[in-house]
Amino acid sequence: MQWWHKTLMDIGLNKRPPVVYWDDLKACMRTRFFPPHFRKDLLLKLQKVHQGTLSMDGYFKELDTFFYQS
């Protein structure tokens, strides 16, 4: 909550662009709460995924986990 109040104050003082859209809020929160290497780590994991012995449904479920984390 403190972070959000500071963000709103920064916006009010024109230090930051306003958060208008949902994507803007998500980007703002990712910048604050996710480590810089998070997206790169997810991409590396995604490159290593293979179907192997998984069923098609299992493979798609595994892929979905990467897209919901990014």
PDB file of N, CA, C and O in Angstrom:
ATOM      1  N   MET A   1       0.816  -1.173   0.000  1.00  0.00           N
ATOM      2  CA  MET A   1       0.000   0.000   0.000  1.00  0.00           C
ATOM      3  C   MET A   1       0.876   1.259   0.000  1.00  0.00           C
ATOM      4  O   MET A   1       0.563   2.256  -0.652  1.00  0.00           O
ATOM      5  N   GLN A   2       1.969   1.185   0.741  1.00  0.00           N
ATOM      6  CA  GLN A   2       2.872   2.338   0.780  1.00  0.00           C
ATOM      7  C   GLN A   2       3.455   2.619  -0.602  1.00  0.00           C
ATOM      8  O   GLN A   2       3.563   3.771  -1.020  1.00  0.00           O
ATOM      9  N   TRP A   3       3.825   1.555  -1.300  1.00  0.00           N
ATOM     10  CA  TRP A   3       4.374   1.729  -2.646  1.00  0.00           C
ATOM     11  C   TRP A   3       3.359   2.415  -3.557  1.00  0.00           C
ATOM     12  O   TRP A   3       3.716   3.320  -4.311  1.00  0.00           O
ATOM     13  N   TRP A   4       2.100   1.990  -3.493  1.00  0.00           N
ATOM     14  CA  TRP A   4       1.079   2.562  -4.358  1.00  0.00           C
ATOM     15  C   TRP A   4       0.850   4.036  -4.030  1.00  0.00           C
ATOM     16  O   TRP A   4       0.702   4.850  -4.943  1.00  0.00           O
ATOM     17  N   HIS A   5       0.818   4.393  -2.754  1.00  0.00           N
ATOM     18  CA  HIS A   5       0.649   5.799  -2.377  1.00  0.00           C
ATOM     19  C   HIS A   5       1.828   6.643  -2.871  1.00  0.00           C
ATOM     20  O   HIS A   5       1.633   7.758  -3.353  1.00  0.00           O
ATOM     21  N   LYS A   6       3.037   6.117  -2.751  1.00  0.00           N
ATOM     22  CA  LYS A   6       4.207   6.845  -3.268  1.00  0.00           C
ATOM     23  C   LYS A   6       4.120   6.994  -4.782  1.00  0.00           C
ATOM     24  O   LYS A   6       4.447   8.053  -5.319  1.00  0.00           O
ATOM     25  N   THR A   7       3.684   5.947  -5.471  1.00  0.00           N
ATOM     26  CA  THR A   7       3.528   5.998  -6.922  1.00  0.00           C
ATOM     27  C   THR A   7       2.505   7.067  -7.308  1.00  0.00           C
ATOM     28  O   THR A   7       2.733   7.841  -8.237  1.00  0.00           O
ATOM     29  N   LEU A   8       1.393   7.108  -6.602  1.00  0.00           N
ATOM     30  CA  LEU A   8       0.379   8.133  -6.887  1.00  0.00           C
ATOM     31  C   LEU A   8       0.913   9.536  -6.644  1.00  0.00           C
ATOM     32  O   LEU A   8       0.609  10.461  -7.397  1.00  0.00           O
ATOM     33  N   MET A   9       1.708   9.693  -5.592  1.00  0.00           N
ATOM     34  CA  MET A   9       2.298  11.015  -5.326  1.00  0.00           C
ATOM     35  C   MET A   9       3.288  11.392  -6.424  1.00  0.00           C
ATOM     36  O   MET A   9       3.323  12.542  -6.862  1.00  0.00           O
ATOM     37  N   ASP A  10       4.100  10.418  -6.873  1.00  0.00           N
ATOM     38  CA  ASP A  10       5.037  10.684  -7.965  1.00  0.00           C
ATOM     39  C   ASP A  10       4.293  11.088  -9.238  1.00  0.00           C
ATOM     40  O   ASP A  10       4.727  11.979  -9.968  1.00  0.00           O
ATOM     41  N   ILE A  11       3.174  10.422  -9.491  1.00  0.00           N
ATOM     42  CA  ILE A  11       2.369  10.767 -10.661  1.00  0.00           C
ATOM     43  C   ILE A  11       1.838  12.187 -10.513  1.00  0.00           C
ATOM     44  O   ILE A  11       1.857  12.967 -11.465  1.00  0.00           O
ATOM     45  N   GLY A  12       1.364  12.519  -9.313  1.00  0.00           N
ATOM     46  CA  GLY A  12       0.842  13.860  -9.059  1.00  0.00           C
ATOM     47  C   GLY A  12       1.888  14.939  -9.216  1.00  0.00           C
ATOM     48  O   GLY A  12       1.573  16.060  -9.616  1.00  0.00           O
ATOM     49  N   LEU A  13       3.115  14.618  -8.909  1.00  0.00           N
ATOM     50  CA  LEU A  13       4.203  15.589  -9.035  1.00  0.00           C
ATOM     51  C   LEU A  13       4.876  15.520 -10.411  1.00  0.00           C
ATOM     52  O   LEU A  13       5.934  16.112 -10.624  1.00  0.00           O
ATOM     53  N   ASN A  14       4.254  14.796 -11.330  1.00  0.00           N
ATOM     54  CA  ASN A  14       4.727  14.652 -12.714  1.00  0.00           C
ATOM     55  C   ASN A  14       6.096  14.001 -12.830  1.00  0.00           C
ATOM     56  O   ASN A  14       6.838  14.270 -13.775  1.00  0.00           O
ATOM     57  N   LYS A  15       6.428  13.156 -11.886  1.00  0.00           N
ATOM     58  CA  LYS A  15       7.684  12.408 -11.994  1.00  0.00           C
ATOM     59  C   LYS A  15       7.502  11.149 -12.821  1.00  0.00           C
ATOM     60  O   LYS A  15       8.471  10.566 -13.308  1.00  0.00           O
ATOM     61  N   ARG A  16       6.254  10.737 -12.976  1.00  0.00           N
ATOM     62  CA  ARG A  16       5.952   9.508 -13.720  1.00  0.00           C
ATOM     63  C   ARG A  16       4.716   9.749 -14.579  1.00  0.00           C
ATOM     64  O   ARG A  16       3.888  10.609 -14.277  1.00  0.00           O
ATOM     65  N   PRO A  17       4.610   8.974 -15.655  1.00  0.00           N
ATOM     66  CA  PRO A  17       3.380   9.062 -16.453  1.00  0.00           C
ATOM     67  C   PRO A  17       2.218   8.440 -15.687  1.00  0.00           C
ATOM     68  O   PRO A  17       2.435   7.523 -14.894  1.00  0.00           O
ATOM     69  N   PRO A  18       1.003   8.908 -15.898  1.00  0.00           N
ATOM     70  CA  PRO A  18      -0.145   8.358 -15.177  1.00  0.00           C
ATOM     71  C   PRO A  18      -0.427   6.902 -15.559  1.00  0.00           C
ATOM     72  O   PRO A  18      -0.171   6.477 -16.686  1.00  0.00           O
ATOM     73  N   VAL A  19      -0.946   6.169 -14.616  1.00  0.00           N
ATOM     74  CA  VAL A  19      -1.351   4.785 -14.845  1.00  0.00           C
ATOM     75  C   VAL A  19      -2.809   4.827 -15.281  1.00  0.00           C
ATOM     76  O   VAL A  19      -3.705   5.035 -14.463  1.00  0.00           O
ATOM     77  N   VAL A  20      -3.039   4.627 -16.587  1.00  0.00           N
ATOM     78  CA  VAL A  20      -4.379   4.758 -17.138  1.00  0.00           C
ATOM     79  C   VAL A  20      -4.970   3.392 -17.477  1.00  0.00           C
ATOM     80  O   VAL A  20      -6.147   3.136 -17.224  1.00  0.00           O
ATOM     81  N   TYR A  21      -4.160   2.537 -18.040  1.00  0.00           N
ATOM     82  CA  TYR A  21      -4.639   1.252 -18.524  1.00  0.00           C
ATOM     83  C   TYR A  21      -4.108   0.119 -17.656  1.00  0.00           C
ATOM     84  O   TYR A  21      -3.111   0.268 -16.949  1.00  0.00           O
ATOM     85  N   TRP A  22      -4.799  -1.018 -17.728  1.00  0.00           N
ATOM     86  CA  TRP A  22      -4.391  -2.198 -16.976  1.00  0.00           C
ATOM     87  C   TRP A  22      -2.956  -2.592 -17.301  1.00  0.00           C
ATOM     88  O   TRP A  22      -2.195  -2.944 -16.400  1.00  0.00           O
ATOM     89  N   ASP A  23      -2.575  -2.538 -18.577  1.00  0.00           N
ATOM     90  CA  ASP A  23      -1.201  -2.883 -18.965  1.00  0.00           C
ATOM     91  C   ASP A  23      -0.183  -1.943 -18.330  1.00  0.00           C
ATOM     92  O   ASP A  23       0.926  -2.359 -17.995  1.00  0.00           O
ATOM     93  N   ASP A  24      -0.559  -0.668 -18.163  1.00  0.00           N
ATOM     94  CA  ASP A  24       0.335   0.285 -17.493  1.00  0.00           C
ATOM     95  C   ASP A  24       0.557  -0.119 -16.039  1.00  0.00           C
ATOM     96  O   ASP A  24       1.681  -0.071 -15.539  1.00  0.00           O
ATOM     97  N   LEU A  25      -0.524  -0.517 -15.364  1.00  0.00           N
ATOM     98  CA  LEU A  25      -0.417  -0.935 -13.967  1.00  0.00           C
ATOM     99  C   LEU A  25       0.431  -2.200 -13.849  1.00  0.00           C
ATOM    100  O   LEU A  25       1.274  -2.302 -12.958  1.00  0.00           O
ATOM    101  N   LYS A  26       0.210  -3.160 -14.745  1.00  0.00           N
ATOM    102  CA  LYS A  26       0.996  -4.395 -14.700  1.00  0.00           C
ATOM    103  C   LYS A  26       2.483  -4.097 -14.910  1.00  0.00           C
ATOM    104  O   LYS A  26       3.333  -4.658 -14.219  1.00  0.00           O
ATOM    105  N   ALA A  27       2.791  -3.223 -15.854  1.00  0.00           N
ATOM    106  CA  ALA A  27       4.195  -2.875 -16.110  1.00  0.00           C
ATOM    107  C   ALA A  27       4.812  -2.177 -14.903  1.00  0.00           C
ATOM    108  O   ALA A  27       5.960  -2.439 -14.544  1.00  0.00           O
ATOM    109  N   CYS A  28       4.054  -1.300 -14.288  1.00  0.00           N
ATOM    110  CA  CYS A  28       4.525  -0.583 -13.109  1.00  0.00           C
ATOM    111  C   CYS A  28       4.800  -1.561 -11.968  1.00  0.00           C
ATOM    112  O   CYS A  28       5.815  -1.449 -11.281  1.00  0.00           O
ATOM    113  N   MET A  29       3.915  -2.501 -11.774  1.00  0.00           N
ATOM    114  CA  MET A  29       4.082  -3.492 -10.705  1.00  0.00           C
ATOM    115  C   MET A  29       5.214  -4.463 -11.001  1.00  0.00           C
ATOM    116  O   MET A  29       5.947  -4.860 -10.095  1.00  0.00           O
ATOM    117  N   ARG A  30       5.359  -4.847 -12.261  1.00  0.00           N
ATOM    118  CA  ARG A  30       6.479  -5.735 -12.621  1.00  0.00           C
ATOM    119  C   ARG A  30       7.814  -5.059 -12.345  1.00  0.00           C
ATOM    120  O   ARG A  30       8.744  -5.684 -11.835  1.00  0.00           O
ATOM    121  N   THR A  31       7.901  -3.780 -12.685  1.00  0.00           N
ATOM    122  CA  THR A  31       9.140  -3.041 -12.463  1.00  0.00           C
ATOM    123  C   THR A  31       9.492  -3.024 -10.985  1.00  0.00           C
ATOM    124  O   THR A  31      10.663  -3.133 -10.621  1.00  0.00           O
ATOM    125  N   ARG A  32       8.491  -2.889 -10.140  1.00  0.00           N
ATOM    126  CA  ARG A  32       8.729  -2.779  -8.706  1.00  0.00           C
ATOM    127  C   ARG A  32       8.930  -4.132  -8.022  1.00  0.00           C
ATOM    128  O   ARG A  32       9.810  -4.258  -7.170  1.00  0.00           O
ATOM    129  N   PHE A  33       8.146  -5.135  -8.371  1.00  0.00           N
ATOM    130  CA  PHE A  33       8.094  -6.352  -7.577  1.00  0.00           C
ATOM    131  C   PHE A  33       8.765  -7.583  -8.186  1.00  0.00           C
ATOM    132  O   PHE A  33       8.968  -8.571  -7.481  1.00  0.00           O
ATOM    133  N   PHE A  34       9.112  -7.554  -9.459  1.00  0.00           N
ATOM    134  CA  PHE A  34       9.776  -8.701 -10.073  1.00  0.00           C
ATOM    135  C   PHE A  34      11.249  -8.400 -10.251  1.00  0.00           C
ATOM    136  O   PHE A  34      11.605  -7.285 -10.633  1.00  0.00           O
ATOM    137  N   PRO A  35      12.120  -9.370  -9.982  1.00  0.00           N
ATOM    138  CA  PRO A  35      13.543  -9.135 -10.212  1.00  0.00           C
ATOM    139  C   PRO A  35      13.817  -8.977 -11.711  1.00  0.00           C
ATOM    140  O   PRO A  35      13.092  -9.536 -12.534  1.00  0.00           O
ATOM    141  N   PRO A  36      14.846  -8.230 -12.065  1.00  0.00           N
ATOM    142  CA  PRO A  36      15.131  -7.965 -13.484  1.00  0.00           C
ATOM    143  C   PRO A  36      15.345  -9.232 -14.323  1.00  0.00           C
ATOM    144  O   PRO A  36      15.046  -9.238 -15.517  1.00  0.00           O
ATOM    145  N   HIS A  37      15.846 -10.277 -13.722  1.00  0.00           N
ATOM    146  CA  HIS A  37      16.160 -11.494 -14.463  1.00  0.00           C
ATOM    147  C   HIS A  37      14.953 -12.420 -14.614  1.00  0.00           C
ATOM    148  O   HIS A  37      15.073 -13.454 -15.270  1.00  0.00           O
ATOM    149  N   PHE A  38      13.810 -12.095 -14.041  1.00  0.00           N
ATOM    150  CA  PHE A  38      12.652 -12.991 -14.033  1.00  0.00           C
ATOM    151  C   PHE A  38      12.200 -13.358 -15.441  1.00  0.00           C
ATOM    152  O   PHE A  38      12.003 -14.535 -15.740  1.00  0.00           O
ATOM    153  N   ARG A  39      12.036 -12.372 -16.299  1.00  0.00           N
ATOM    154  CA  ARG A  39      11.547 -12.633 -17.666  1.00  0.00           C
ATOM    155  C   ARG A  39      12.557 -13.465 -18.451  1.00  0.00           C
ATOM    156  O   ARG A  39      12.183 -14.376 -19.189  1.00  0.00           O
ATOM    157  N   LYS A  40      13.838 -13.144 -18.288  1.00  0.00           N
ATOM    158  CA  LYS A  40      14.883 -13.900 -18.991  1.00  0.00           C
ATOM    159  C   LYS A  40      14.887 -15.355 -18.535  1.00  0.00           C
ATOM    160  O   LYS A  40      15.030 -16.263 -19.354  1.00  0.00           O
ATOM    161  N   ASP A  41      14.732 -15.581 -17.233  1.00  0.00           N
ATOM    162  CA  ASP A  41      14.687 -16.951 -16.707  1.00  0.00           C
ATOM    163  C   ASP A  41      13.501 -17.722 -17.279  1.00  0.00           C
ATOM    164  O   ASP A  41      13.630 -18.898 -17.622  1.00  0.00           O
ATOM    165  N   LEU A  42      12.345 -17.063 -17.382  1.00  0.00           N
ATOM    166  CA  LEU A  42      11.176 -17.723 -17.957  1.00  0.00           C
ATOM    167  C   LEU A  42      11.400 -18.097 -19.415  1.00  0.00           C
ATOM    168  O   LEU A  42      11.016 -19.183 -19.847  1.00  0.00           O
ATOM    169  N   LEU A  43      12.023 -17.198 -20.173  1.00  0.00           N
ATOM    170  CA  LEU A  43      12.295 -17.502 -21.579  1.00  0.00           C
ATOM    171  C   LEU A  43      13.254 -18.674 -21.721  1.00  0.00           C
ATOM    172  O   LEU A  43      13.095 -19.506 -22.614  1.00  0.00           O
ATOM    173  N   LEU A  44      14.238 -18.740 -20.850  1.00  0.00           N
ATOM    174  CA  LEU A  44      15.176 -19.872 -20.891  1.00  0.00           C
ATOM    175  C   LEU A  44      14.457 -21.177 -20.563  1.00  0.00           C
ATOM    176  O   LEU A  44      14.704 -22.197 -21.207  1.00  0.00           O
ATOM    177  N   LYS A  45      13.568 -21.155 -19.569  1.00  0.00           N
ATOM    178  CA  LYS A  45      12.797 -22.360 -19.235  1.00  0.00           C
ATOM    179  C   LYS A  45      11.901 -22.762 -20.399  1.00  0.00           C
ATOM    180  O   LYS A  45      11.768 -23.948 -20.702  1.00  0.00           O
ATOM    181  N   LEU A  46      11.291 -21.788 -21.046  1.00  0.00           N
ATOM    182  CA  LEU A  46      10.406 -22.067 -22.169  1.00  0.00           C
ATOM    183  C   LEU A  46      11.162 -22.724 -23.321  1.00  0.00           C
ATOM    184  O   LEU A  46      10.633 -23.616 -23.984  1.00  0.00           O
ATOM    185  N   GLN A  47      12.388 -22.289 -23.558  1.00  0.00           N
ATOM    186  CA  GLN A  47      13.185 -22.869 -24.631  1.00  0.00           C
ATOM    187  C   GLN A  47      13.534 -24.336 -24.355  1.00  0.00           C
ATOM    188  O   GLN A  47      13.772 -25.102 -25.289  1.00  0.00           O
ATOM    189  N   LYS A  48      13.563 -24.727 -23.080  1.00  0.00           N
ATOM    190  CA  LYS A  48      13.939 -26.092 -22.716  1.00  0.00           C
ATOM    191  C   LYS A  48      12.754 -27.046 -22.642  1.00  0.00           C
ATOM    192  O   LYS A  48      12.947 -28.249 -22.466  1.00  0.00           O
ATOM    193  N   VAL A  49      11.530 -26.533 -22.772  1.00  0.00           N
ATOM    194  CA  VAL A  49      10.341 -27.387 -22.679  1.00  0.00           C
ATOM    195  C   VAL A  49      10.232 -28.253 -23.926  1.00  0.00           C
ATOM    196  O   VAL A  49      10.397 -27.773 -25.047  1.00  0.00           O
ATOM    197  N   HIS A  50       9.956 -29.524 -23.717  1.00  0.00           N
ATOM    198  CA  HIS A  50       9.699 -30.423 -24.842  1.00  0.00           C
ATOM    199  C   HIS A  50       8.611 -31.395 -24.420  1.00  0.00           C
ATOM    200  O   HIS A  50       8.413 -31.640 -23.230  1.00  0.00           O
ATOM    201  N   GLN A  51       7.919 -31.937 -25.383  1.00  0.00           N
ATOM    202  CA  GLN A  51       6.778 -32.789 -25.088  1.00  0.00           C
ATOM    203  C   GLN A  51       7.208 -34.091 -24.432  1.00  0.00           C
ATOM    204  O   GLN A  51       6.592 -34.529 -23.460  1.00  0.00           O
ATOM    205  N   GLY A  52       8.238 -34.700 -24.943  1.00  0.00           N
ATOM    206  CA  GLY A  52       8.721 -35.946 -24.356  1.00  0.00           C
ATOM    207  C   GLY A  52       7.611 -36.980 -24.233  1.00  0.00           C
ATOM    208  O   GLY A  52       6.959 -37.319 -25.220  1.00  0.00           O
ATOM    209  N   THR A  53       7.397 -37.481 -23.019  1.00  0.00           N
ATOM    210  CA  THR A  53       6.377 -38.502 -22.790  1.00  0.00           C
ATOM    211  C   THR A  53       5.037 -37.908 -22.358  1.00  0.00           C
ATOM    212  O   THR A  53       4.096 -38.647 -22.069  1.00  0.00           O
ATOM    213  N   LEU A  54       4.948 -36.594 -22.314  1.00  0.00           N
ATOM    214  CA  LEU A  54       3.689 -35.955 -21.919  1.00  0.00           C
ATOM    215  C   LEU A  54       2.632 -36.126 -22.998  1.00  0.00           C
ATOM    216  O   LEU A  54       2.936 -36.187 -24.189  1.00  0.00           O
ATOM    217  N   SER A  55       1.382 -36.202 -22.552  1.00  0.00           N
ATOM    218  CA  SER A  55       0.283 -36.190 -23.524  1.00  0.00           C
ATOM    219  C   SER A  55       0.195 -34.783 -24.102  1.00  0.00           C
ATOM    220  O   SER A  55       0.837 -33.860 -23.600  1.00  0.00           O
ATOM    221  N   MET A  56      -0.582 -34.623 -25.135  1.00  0.00           N
ATOM    222  CA  MET A  56      -0.739 -33.304 -25.738  1.00  0.00           C
ATOM    223  C   MET A  56      -1.341 -32.323 -24.728  1.00  0.00           C
ATOM    224  O   MET A  56      -0.917 -31.170 -24.653  1.00  0.00           O
ATOM    225  N   ASP A  57      -2.330 -32.781 -23.953  1.00  0.00           N
ATOM    226  CA  ASP A  57      -2.930 -31.917 -22.932  1.00  0.00           C
ATOM    227  C   ASP A  57      -1.912 -31.525 -21.867  1.00  0.00           C
ATOM    228  O   ASP A  57      -1.862 -30.368 -21.451  1.00  0.00           O
ATOM    229  N   GLY A  58      -1.110 -32.474 -21.428  1.00  0.00           N
ATOM    230  CA  GLY A  58      -0.080 -32.188 -20.431  1.00  0.00           C
ATOM    231  C   GLY A  58       0.941 -31.197 -20.942  1.00  0.00           C
ATOM    232  O   GLY A  58       1.391 -30.322 -20.203  1.00  0.00           O
ATOM    233  N   TYR A  59       1.307 -31.331 -22.205  1.00  0.00           N
ATOM    234  CA  TYR A  59       2.270 -30.425 -22.832  1.00  0.00           C
ATOM    235  C   TYR A  59       1.707 -29.006 -22.890  1.00  0.00           C
ATOM    236  O   TYR A  59       2.405 -28.044 -22.572  1.00  0.00           O
ATOM    237  N   PHE A  60       0.449 -28.879 -23.295  1.00  0.00           N
ATOM    238  CA  PHE A  60      -0.173 -27.553 -23.360  1.00  0.00           C
ATOM    239  C   PHE A  60      -0.319 -26.940 -21.973  1.00  0.00           C
ATOM    240  O   PHE A  60      -0.161 -25.730 -21.815  1.00  0.00           O
ATOM    241  N   LYS A  61      -0.620 -27.758 -20.962  1.00  0.00           N
ATOM    242  CA  LYS A  61      -0.718 -27.245 -19.593  1.00  0.00           C
ATOM    243  C   LYS A  61       0.631 -26.706 -19.129  1.00  0.00           C
ATOM    244  O   LYS A  61       0.704 -25.667 -18.472  1.00  0.00           O
ATOM    245  N   GLU A  62       1.688 -27.417 -19.474  1.00  0.00           N
ATOM    246  CA  GLU A  62       3.030 -26.955 -19.108  1.00  0.00           C
ATOM    247  C   GLU A  62       3.370 -25.642 -19.810  1.00  0.00           C
ATOM    248  O   GLU A  62       3.959 -24.748 -19.202  1.00  0.00           O
ATOM    249  N   LEU A  63       3.007 -25.524 -21.071  1.00  0.00           N
ATOM    250  CA  LEU A  63       3.235 -24.271 -21.790  1.00  0.00           C
ATOM    251  C   LEU A  63       2.417 -23.134 -21.191  1.00  0.00           C
ATOM    252  O   LEU A  63       2.902 -22.008 -21.081  1.00  0.00           O
ATOM    253  N   ASP A  64       1.184 -23.425 -20.806  1.00  0.00           N
ATOM    254  CA  ASP A  64       0.327 -22.394 -20.215  1.00  0.00           C
ATOM    255  C   ASP A  64       0.932 -21.800 -18.956  1.00  0.00           C
ATOM    256  O   ASP A  64       0.767 -20.610 -18.691  1.00  0.00           O
ATOM    257  N   THR A  65       1.636 -22.622 -18.171  1.00  0.00           N
ATOM    258  CA  THR A  65       2.222 -22.088 -16.946  1.00  0.00           C
ATOM    259  C   THR A  65       3.237 -20.985 -17.257  1.00  0.00           C
ATOM    260  O   THR A  65       3.382 -20.046 -16.475  1.00  0.00           O
ATOM    261  N   PHE A  66       3.925 -21.085 -18.365  1.00  0.00           N
ATOM    262  CA  PHE A  66       4.891 -20.044 -18.723  1.00  0.00           C
ATOM    263  C   PHE A  66       4.194 -18.765 -19.152  1.00  0.00           C
ATOM    264  O   PHE A  66       4.657 -17.670 -18.835  1.00  0.00           O
ATOM    265  N   PHE A  67       3.105 -18.890 -19.858  1.00  0.00           N
ATOM    266  CA  PHE A  67       2.427 -17.699 -20.359  1.00  0.00           C
ATOM    267  C   PHE A  67       1.680 -16.964 -19.260  1.00  0.00           C
ATOM    268  O   PHE A  67       1.512 -15.747 -19.333  1.00  0.00           O
ATOM    269  N   TYR A  68       1.227 -17.693 -18.235  1.00  0.00           N
ATOM    270  CA  TYR A  68       0.537 -17.018 -17.133  1.00  0.00           C
ATOM    271  C   TYR A  68       1.534 -16.387 -16.168  1.00  0.00           C
ATOM    272  O   TYR A  68       1.161 -15.483 -15.421  1.00  0.00           O
ATOM    273  N   GLN A  69       2.779 -16.828 -16.158  1.00  0.00           N
ATOM    274  CA  GLN A  69       3.792 -16.243 -15.280  1.00  0.00           C
ATOM    275  C   GLN A  69       4.408 -14.994 -15.887  1.00  0.00           C
ATOM    276  O   GLN A  69       4.898 -14.135 -15.154  1.00  0.00           O
ATOM    277  N   SER A  70       4.395 -14.875 -17.194  1.00  0.00           N
ATOM    278  CA  SER A  70       5.059 -13.733 -17.825  1.00  0.00           C
ATOM    279  C   SER A  70       4.224 -12.498 -17.811  1.00  0.00           C
ATOM    280  O   SER A  70       4.653 -11.456 -18.308  1.00  0.00           O
TER     281      SER A  70
END
